[in-house]
Amino acid sequence: MKALFALLLPFVLCVPARAQDCPDLAPYAKAREVIRDLDRIVAPGGVQEAYATKIGGIDQWLDVRGQDRHNPMILFVHGGPASPVTPTLWQFERPLEEYFTIVNWDQRGAGKTYTTVAPEAIADTIHIQRYVDDAIEVAEYVRKRYHQDKLILMAHSWGTVVATKAALARPDLFHAYVGIGQVVNTRDNERLSFDYGLEQAKAHGDAAAVKELESIAPYPGDRPITRERIVIARKWAQYYGGLSAFRDDSKYYFDGSLLSPDYDARDVCAIDRGNMFTLGRILPEFLAVDFTGVRRFPIPIVMFMGRHDYTTPSAPTAAWLDRLEAPSKQGVWFERSAHMMPWEEPGKTLASLLTYVRPLAERKRDAH
């Protein structure tokens, strides 16, 4: 299949060849070794660990990195539901590790966790609430293991669904919540993404795109949001820069795992296989997600919003944040980004975390 759903970050035009055969990584061996050496944490007070631990009754993989183990700790909840961030850490995370210890978690059905646990053993567990329970369990585990009072909870795309629910359920675990490409209401996102794609197709005189998009109009409308309709709607929004700003593809991201020192060929293969395994199982629940009724948030909240994001359009996020009551709240606009803010504007990502997020953790630690 050439294209899959791309809000469940991101099942865009990436699943094809690698889903059939695991890649030959031999041509990339020297580059992978250079990246491995560059990414080594050599500071005496740092931490660099990758391991599987029992979470939610199965072995799930954690990757923990930071230059100073006394820094505030971030738990990062990746998109997908099976698009792990671990194999593209090398593209943006190293500067963040000077100021934070970062826990990246390959969720059930994703990446190294997919290769560790037989898919049929977890097929009946692919539900949003199970991911939320896993996230809470991961938070409790790393707090204890790394002697952290609380964590900063940060999430991207699909991960914002899991993280928002986890923060609402267990605010005692977290200093603050950072949503990147926040999902507020899935049906609103679908409508806005479709409208953008159609508008751009007409503006560019792309008759083929207009014809394909109009074949599913009105979208989403009252008809079921099938995977086939989603593929058409998302394909064109992303082609016109709604996933990565000013780009018609995101090869830098989808091929980034080929250079990852953290993933072998089997792990790289698992990215696409995990995508396909989880998509059909989680899609009905995901399409019902709606946080518009949430009016109070129990911990400080920061939203990173891409000005050109039409994968999880930012307008609903800004409106939701505006009316939300919270101990503190901050919206941060990324003017040169669409959906992939940490990759598209890594400098602004770091600066924003230092300006708006790290002080929230330091303030609470100083109070103890």
N, C-alpha and C positions, 0 to 999 in steps of 0.2 A: 504494500500500500504506500503510495507516494506521499500522502499527507494525512496527518492525524490532528486531533484536537490540540490547539496550542495555548489555551489558557491553562489547562492542566499542564503546567509549564514543562517544556513546551513541546507538544507533539506536533511540531510543524513538519516541514518537508524533510524530515531527518531519518525516518525509520527504515528506509528501503533496504539498501544493500547490506548494511551491517546487521540487520535483523536476520538475514539469511545465513551469513557466514561470519565467524569471528575474524577480526582484522589481523593481518600480518603486521606486527609491530616492529619487526626487524629493521626496516628502513629508517625508523625513528629512534633507534637505540642510542646513538651518540647524543642526540638532542635531549632525550629523556634523562640520560645520565648527567648532563650539564644542569638541567633543571633540578634534578634530585640533589646535586651538590649545592646549588644555590639556595635551595629551600631548607637545607639542614639547619636545625636550631642548635647552635653551638654555644650560646650564652650559658654560663654555669647555672644561672637561676631560671633557665627556661624549661619548657616542657614540650616534648614531641612524642606522642604515643598514638598508635592505631591498634585497635583490638576489638574483638567481639565480646559482648557481655549479655547476660540474660535480661531481656526487656519484654514484657508482655508475653512471657512464656516461651520465647524463641531467642536465639542468638542474633543480636543486631550490632552493627559495626559503628564505632565511634572513632573519630579522628580529632585529636586534641593538640593544638599548637599555640605557642606563645613564647615571647622572649623573656618574660618575667612572670613567674607563677603567682606573684602577688597582685598582678593587674586584675581589674574587673573581668569577669568571665561572661562571654556571650554564648548562648545556645542558639545555633542557627538551624531553622526548620526549612528545609529545601522545598522547591516546587515539584511539580509533577502531576500526579502523586508519586512518580517514580523517576524523577530527574535529579539524581544526587549532585550536590555541588562539589563534593570531594575531588572529582577528576579535573575540575577547572579552577581549583584553588590557586594554582600557580599563576593564573592570569591576573589576579587582583588582590590576594589576601595578605601577602607578605608585609606590606606597610602597616596593616591593621594589627598584625601580631606584635608590633612594638608597644602597643597601648592596651591590648586586650588579649586574654587567652580565649581562643575560639574553639568551641566544640561543634564539629560537623557530624551529623548523624545520618547514616544511610537508613532510611525508613524501611519498614517491612515491604517487601516486594521491590526494593530499589538497590541497585549497585551491588556492593559486596554482601549486603544482607540477602539479596536475591540469590547470589551464588552459594550462600551458606545454608539456606533453608529451602527445602523442596517446595516449589510453588503450590503443589496440591495440598501440602500440609497447612497452608494458610489461606487457601482460596475462600473459605467461609468467613474469614476474619477481616476482609477488606471492606471496612466500614469507617466512616469519619470518626465515630466515637472511639473506635479501637485505636486509631492514630492519635487522638487526643489523650487517651489513657497512656499510650506509649510515651508521648511527649512529657507528660507529667512524671512518669516513672524515670525517664532519662534525666530530667531536671533534678529529681530527688537523688538519683545515683551520683551524678557528677558533683552536686553540692557536697555530699558526704565524702566522696573520694578526694576532692581537691580542696576541701575545707573552705567552702564558700558559704557565706550567710545567705546570699541571694544571687540570682543570675540576671543578666540582661537577656530578654527573649527577643530574638530577631527572626523574621521570616520573609520569604519571597513567594509571591504568586499563590499557587495551591497551598503552600505552607502557611499562608496567612489565615486560612480557614482553620487549620489545626491550632495554630498559635493563639488566635483570638479566643477560641473556645477554651484553651488551656489557661490563658490569663484570666478569663472570667471565672473559671472553676477554681483556680488555685493562685490567687494574687499574692499569697504569702511567699511564694517561691521566687518572685521576680521584682527587681528594682524598677523595671520599665519594659515597655513593649515597643519594638520598632517594626512597622509594617512596610515592606517594599513591594510595590505593585499589589496593594491591598485589594482583596475581594470583599465587596460590600453586598452586592446583589447580583447574582449570576445572570438573571434574565436582562437586567439593565445593561450589564456589560455586553451581552450578546447583541442587543439592539444597537448600542452605540458603535460597537466594532463593525457591524454590518453597514450601518449608515456611513461610516467613514470610508470603508472600502468602496462602496458604491459611488460616493461623492468623488473620490480620487480617480476611480476608473472613468467616470464621465469627464472629469477635468483633463485627463490624459488621453481622451479619445480612444480608450481601449474597448472596442466593441465586443470582443470575446469575453472580457471580464464582466462588462455590463450585462451581457446576455446570461452568463452563468449566475451572477448574483440575482438578477431579476427572476430567475427560475425558481428561487426559494422565497421570494418576497410574498407577503410581508414577513419579515423575520425579526424575532422568532414567531410573532403572531400567536394564533391559538393552536397551531399544530404542534405535535411533539417535536422537541429539539433532538433530532436524531444525529448520530455521528456523521452521517453523510451530509446533512445540512450544515453542521458545524464546520466540517472540512472546507466547504465552499465559502462560507462566511469569513472564516479566519484566514484562509489562504490569501485573499486579496488585501485584507486589512494589513497583514504582515508584509506582503509584497511592497506595499506603499509606505513602509517604515513604521508600522505599528508595533513591531517587536523590537527591532533595533533601529533607532532613528537614522533617517537618511540612507538606509540600506534596504535592498530588496531581498537580502538573505542574511543569515547569521551563522555562516560557516565557521567563523572564529570560535563560536561557542560549541557548535555541534561536533566539530572535529578537534576541539581542545583536548578531549580525553585521550587522543592518540599520542599526545606528548606528556601525559600525566605520569609521573614516577610512582604514583600511588595505586594505579590500576594496571593489572596485566590484561592480556587479550580476553580472557574469560570474563573479567569484570567489565571491560568495555562492551562486550557483547551483551552483558546483562542489562545495560542501560536501556536498550531498545526492547529487549525481551520483557523487562519489568514494566516498561511503558505499556506494552500491548496486554500484558497480563492484568494490570490493575485498571486500565481505562474502562473497559466494559462493566467491571464490577462496581466501580465507584461513581460512574457518570450519573446515574439517576439521583443519587443523594447530592452530588455536587451541584446539579442543576437546580436544586431546591434551596441552596444556601441563600440566606437573606439576613443581614445584620442591621437593616434599617431600623428595626425596632429596638436596638440596643441604644439607650440614651445616656447611660452612665458607664464609665470605665473605671475600674477600681485602682489602677496604677497609672503612672505617667505614660503617655502615649505619644509617639513620634511617627509621622507618616512621611515616607520618601515617595514622591510622586513624579513620574516622568511626564514632561510636558507633551510628549508625542506618543504616549502609551495608548495604544488601542488594542492591546491584549487584555489588560485589566484597566480600562479607561479611568483616568484620574479624576474626572469631574465628579462622579458619585462619591469618591473618597473624600475630596475636599469638602463637599456639602455635608457628608456624614460627620467629618471631624469638626466642622463649624458648629454643629448643634450638639455635639457630644460634651457631656460633663465629665471631667477627670481631674485628678490632683494637679496635673499640668498637661498641656498638649501643645504640639508644635507640628506644623506642616512645612515640609521642605521641598521646593520645586527644583527639579533637575531639568534645566532648559535645553540641554543637548542630548537628552535621553528619551527613550521610549520605555520599554518594559525591563530592560536589562541594565539597570542603573549601576550596580557595582562593577560591571564589566565596561559599560560605556563611559562612566565618569568616576573612576576609582579614586581620583584625588578629592573630588567633592564628597564622595562617600566617606572617606576618612575624616575630612574636615568637619562634616556634619555630625559624625559620631563623636568627635572630640568636643564640638561646640555644644551639642544638645543632649547627648546621651551619657557620656562618661561622667560629667558632673553629677548626674542623678545617682549613680552608683557610689561615687566618692562621698557625696553628702550623707548618704545613709550609713556608709561605713564609718565616717568620722563621728557619727552620732552615737555609735556603740562604745 
